[in-house]
Amino acid sequence: MPARNSGHPEAATESNPAVLELYRKSRAEEFGITAGEFAAILDDVARKGLSVSVSVNSPSSLTSSSSSSPSSSSWSRERQEFFSRLHVEDLALARACAAGNERAWQVFMMRFREKLYDAGRQITRDDAAGRELANSVYAELYGTQTREGQRRSKLWSYGGRGSLGGWLRTVLAQEYINHYRKQRRLVSLDQECEEGTQFPAATAAAIAAVDERLEVAVDRALRSLAAEDRFVLASYFLDERTLAQIARSLSVHESTISRKVEKLTKSVRKQILKSLIGMGMSRREAEEALTTDARDLSVDIRASLSQDSAPVAFSNTGAKADERGT
Amino acid sequence: MDAVKKLVSGRLKAQAAGTHPDPELLAAFAENSLSGRDRDGMLNHLSACTDCREVLYLAMPDTSEAQGVLAPSSAASSSRWRQPRLALRWATLAASVVIVGSVLVTNRGIFTQHLRSSALPAKDNAPQQVAELKTPPEVGQIAEAPAIEAAAKVRPQAKHMTAKPYASMQFDQSGQVHFGAPSSANETKQSEQAAATPTTTAPADEAVAARGSNAVGAAVSKASSSLSLSSSSTSPSSWSLSADGQVQRSFDSGKTWQIVPVAGGIPFHAISSIGDDVWAGGAAGTLYHSADSGRSWTKAEPVFTGDIAHIEFSDAQNGVVSTADGEVWSTSDGGQSWQLK
């Protein structure tokens, strides 16, 4: 198998029990990947995952015992923890498929082919569209473009941090959103009008009328929240996801999210009121300000639009990074 | 609350999201396998990025509706779900006590009547007779029923075979097929009657394979479809594999699933259950067997070494295992020995 980023002597990995253990666990040998090539794959993944340009190829990199300084020891521990979380079996399979190993493709087909179609159906909620979506992703996985005479498979960008099944589902979902967005951009203005799409009117006057202090207070209240809390609020208020969906995404019970939403809403309201009063409003004025129509708030339209309709919303950043690293 | 909702939504929409993360990071986040720092970073992005949130929710499998909730992913999360579950257990216990108590109170008259009417001639061997008399006639009949049933059971294997077509089969949205025991007493009766008619044993996996609608061939389609096949004929629980190959069980016809820990969480490719016997197969001939509905598992040592693609047991003794290499192995002694077909 032509390993990428190889050039690492096999003897070095054989002297490293941690690498060998991961190699054994990954069953990469079945797909013709040598221990040296596997170490090169780990190097590649660690470089991207840990965002530190230190080579994994040094034999001491996976063992803290051979590290002398405390910083390198902690780095080694971090790396060990990183590697222990990797789905090495999936990683070996993906890299072997990307390299064109037939046996790997057989295993991949057996494990994921139907799952890919099922996921496509679930995402699009349509049998034909789901199949089309899965086929388009499947083509990318196989590699439709060539670079320097070699096929470029999307599977190169998989680094084993999540399961291969989960990664495939995410790639499908991204592809679906990109596809949907492309279609939406192609829809004519007349068609959108026929569909009943409403376009926002210019609100310059309204914006001017709203007290800026309210925006500042809301922003301040949101900034004081933990990231998870903001995620819950955004999912519940903005995306109108169900409590069950949010609970699943955070691996907690639905009732936990229910309590959290209630608590957060009260807390945010209290903080906004406090901020407004702190900025010179009376309690009554602050209460009245809270009833302001949200449409009157000056929303950063430009940021919102650039986020919603970027030409390539989900480019293959992993693959690009991968190419850069080659 | 509505006003706060509108205000918060408006300002959340205005946040700048930054660069989108890799799909594998999103997948890792959804699987709760990101470390603290990465998880915080991801949450920061997700809270500001509508697109990534949409991808996250779209990519979540429907099958594990309760899996993420029930699966103990970490010490922190386990403590969060343990308490409601504990409360549920206590509530169940309390309900049981109330039901038993109310039955005893309402039937107290019957017990005392029987005791009074036949207490006189029972003076000599009092303890034994009183015990018999305390049993109401209905209870006595129920106690006799198992004995009658045991006498009538002359074909124990046929029961397993013929119960299968009457088991309920459900397709969920991710394509997993779940077999459960007949839900009503009527259905159970039908399946018992069907014991005399072996013609009804249509192979369930053919129905599943029929879903794989195309391409690489029926064999691949059948094999891949059967990866998520689970069956249960006599046990009230259903078995299947989660998206990441973990063994999972449902007691409510597939509405909720619980992960059953087997062999340190190694991923499996195929599962089959018949009665209390459950078989789970994975890579390189890895085969685990439970004879007590998943309470304990033993590693079988089959002679084959290929990746197990499909398992089908017709009863506790007879079963077939197909590997990814195309080999088909059968056993007739509950997995003690295997023959290549």
Interface residues (C-beta under 8 A of the other chain):
Chain A: R27 E81 F82 R85 E89 Q106 V107 M109 M110 R111 R113 E114 K115 Y117 D118 A119 R121 Q122 I123 S157 Y158 G159 G160 R161 G162 S163 G165 G166 W167 R169 T170 V171 L172 A173 Q174 Y176 I177 L214 E215 V218 D219 L222 A226 A227 E228 R230 F231 L233 A234 S235 F237 L238 D239 R241 A244 Q245 A247 R248 S249 S251 V252 H253 E254 S255 T256 T265 V268 R269 I272 L290 T291 T292 D293 A294 R295 L297 V299 D300 A303 S304 Q307 D308 A313 F314 T317 G318
Chain B: M1 A3 V4 K5 K6 L7 V8 S9 G10 R11 L12 K13 A14 Q15 A16 A17 T19 H20 P21 D22 P23 E24 L25 L26 A27 A28 F29 A30 E31 N32 S33 L34 S35 D40 L43 N44 L46 S47 A48 C49 T50 D51 R53 E54 V55 L56 Y57 L58 A59 M60 P61 D62 S64 E65 G68 V69 A71 S73 S77 R80 W81 P84 Q173 S174 G175 G212 V216 V220 S221 A223 S224 S225 L227 A243 D244 P267 H269 A283 A284 D307 A309 A324
